[in-house]
Structure formats: C-alpha cells, structure tokens
Amino acid sequence: MRALTSLKVAAGVVLIGVVVGPAGFAKDKTANQEPVAWGMQSGNEGCVIFGETVTETTENNGPNGFTTRSVKEMEVIEAQHATLPKKKYGETKEDLDALQAMSMQGHLKFVRIPKKYTPEQMEKARAMCRN
C-alpha cells in the first residue's frame, strides 16, 4: 500500500513538471535566441523582420494522458523596402512556402526574432538586413 502511495506522489510530481515545464522553459529561452535569417541571403532589395510567438497548449485526454501542442506564428515587426500582403503568418508549410516564393520574386530577406525581443536582438536583426 505504501509503495502505491509513493508511486501516486511520483506520478503527480512528473505530471506537474510536464504541465508547467514547457511554458516555463519557453519564456527563459527568448532572451538568448539569436536572430535567424532566410530567403534571399545576398542581393536582396528589401528585408522583413518578424516577431515569433510560440503558444503551447496542453489537453487532458482522460485515461489516454495529456497532449501538448505548439503553435508558432510570425508577425511583421519592421519592413525595409518591402510590403507583404498579410501582417501575420503561421509557421505552416503553406505560409512558409508562400513566404519563400515572395522572397525569391521580390528579392527579400526575412529575419525572425522573438516577439518579446531585446534591443540587442533587434539591432542584430537590423544588421542582418543590411548585410
């Protein structure tokens, strides 16, 4: 009986770590993230800086356990010599393919930083746009 109680306590601690863990870790990582560039890397005529958000949801599936799902979205923060048809893009295959096509047609470079960026991250992103 005592072993069963210890097992329940251990399972509860693990469950709390699973539910709280991903959200807590995501907040700490944004301050250390480096800007990421894609699209036209040289000879670009314009540049767009996106702020990325990651939303994690956890669903209780009853006896089957929990499911955690991440949804990533990018929002235009700053555009230099470029205009995009939308302000927000999901990180889905369709949206990323459309952005890649716009990049090639318009000779655009894209830079992604966290939505809650530091001044240093924004300066690095702008420097990447200039290069």
C-alpha positions in Angstrom: 0.0 0.0 0.0 2.8 2.4 0.9 4.6 1.7 -2.5 1.3 2.5 -4.3 1.1 5.8 -2.5 4.7 6.7 -3.3 4.0 5.8 -6.9 1.0 8.2 -7.0 3.0 11.0 -5.5 5.8 10.5 -8.0 3.3 10.4 -10.9 1.8 13.7 -9.6 5.2 15.4 -9.5 6.0 14.2 -13.0 2.6 15.4 -14.2 3.2 18.9 -12.7 6.6 19.0 -14.4 5.0 18.2 -17.8 2.3 20.7 -17.5 4.4 23.6 -16.1 7.7 22.7 -17.7 7.2 23.7 -21.4 5.7 27.1 -20.6 8.4 28.0 -18.1 11.3 27.0 -20.4 9.9 28.9 -23.4 10.0 32.2 -21.5 13.6 31.8 -20.5 14.9 30.9 -24.0 13.6 34.0 -25.8 16.2 36.4 -24.3 19.0 34.2 -25.6 17.7 33.5 -29.0 19.8 34.7 -31.9 18.0 36.2 -35.0 17.5 33.7 -37.8 17.7 34.8 -41.5 16.2 33.1 -44.5 15.1 33.9 -48.0 17.5 35.9 -50.3 20.8 36.0 -48.4 22.6 38.2 -50.9 21.5 40.7 -53.4 18.3 41.4 -51.5 16.3 44.5 -52.2 14.3 44.5 -49.1 14.1 42.9 -45.6 11.3 42.0 -43.2 11.8 41.4 -39.5 9.3 39.0 -37.9 8.5 38.6 -34.3 7.8 34.9 -33.5 5.3 33.7 -30.8 5.0 30.2 -29.6 1.8 29.2 -27.9 1.8 25.8 -26.1 -1.5 24.2 -25.2 -2.0 21.1 -23.1 -5.1 19.0 -23.4 -6.3 16.3 -21.0 -7.3 13.2 -22.9 -8.6 11.4 -19.9 -7.3 7.9 -19.5 -5.0 8.4 -22.5 -2.9 11.1 -20.8 -2.1 14.6 -21.9 -1.2 16.0 -25.3 0.9 19.1 -25.7 0.8 21.1 -28.9 2.9 24.1 -30.0 1.5 26.7 -32.4 4.1 29.1 -33.9 3.1 32.4 -35.5 5.2 35.2 -37.0 4.1 38.9 -37.1 5.8 41.6 -39.1 7.6 44.0 -36.8 9.5 46.0 -39.3 9.8 46.1 -43.1 12.5 47.8 -45.1 11.7 48.4 -48.8 9.1 45.6 -48.7 5.4 45.2 -48.4 3.8 41.8 -47.6 0.1 41.0 -48.2 -0.5 39.9 -44.6 0.8 41.1 -41.2 0.7 37.6 -39.5 1.8 34.2 -40.8 1.6 30.8 -39.2 4.6 28.6 -39.4 2.7 26.2 -41.6 4.0 24.6 -44.8 1.6 26.7 -46.9 2.6 30.0 -45.3 6.4 29.2 -45.3 6.2 28.2 -49.0 4.3 31.4 -49.8 7.0 33.5 -48.0 9.8 31.7 -49.7 8.2 32.4 -53.1 7.7 36.1 -52.2 11.4 36.2 -51.1 12.6 34.9 -54.5 10.2 37.1 -56.6 10.8 40.3 -54.6 14.5 39.6 -53.6 13.6 39.8 -49.9 15.5 38.7 -46.9 13.5 37.6 -43.8 14.8 37.7 -40.2 13.0 36.1 -37.3 13.4 37.2 -33.7 11.2 36.5 -30.6 8.1 38.7 -30.4 9.3 40.0 -27.0 12.8 40.9 -28.2 15.6 42.7 -26.5 17.2 45.9 -28.0 20.2 43.8 -28.8 18.2 41.2 -30.7 16.6 44.0 -32.8 19.9 45.5 -33.6 21.3 42.2 -34.7 18.2 41.7 -36.9 18.7 45.1 -38.5 22.4 44.4 -39.0 21.4 41.1 -40.8 19.1 43.1 -43.0 21.9 45.4 -44.0 24.3 42.6 -44.9 
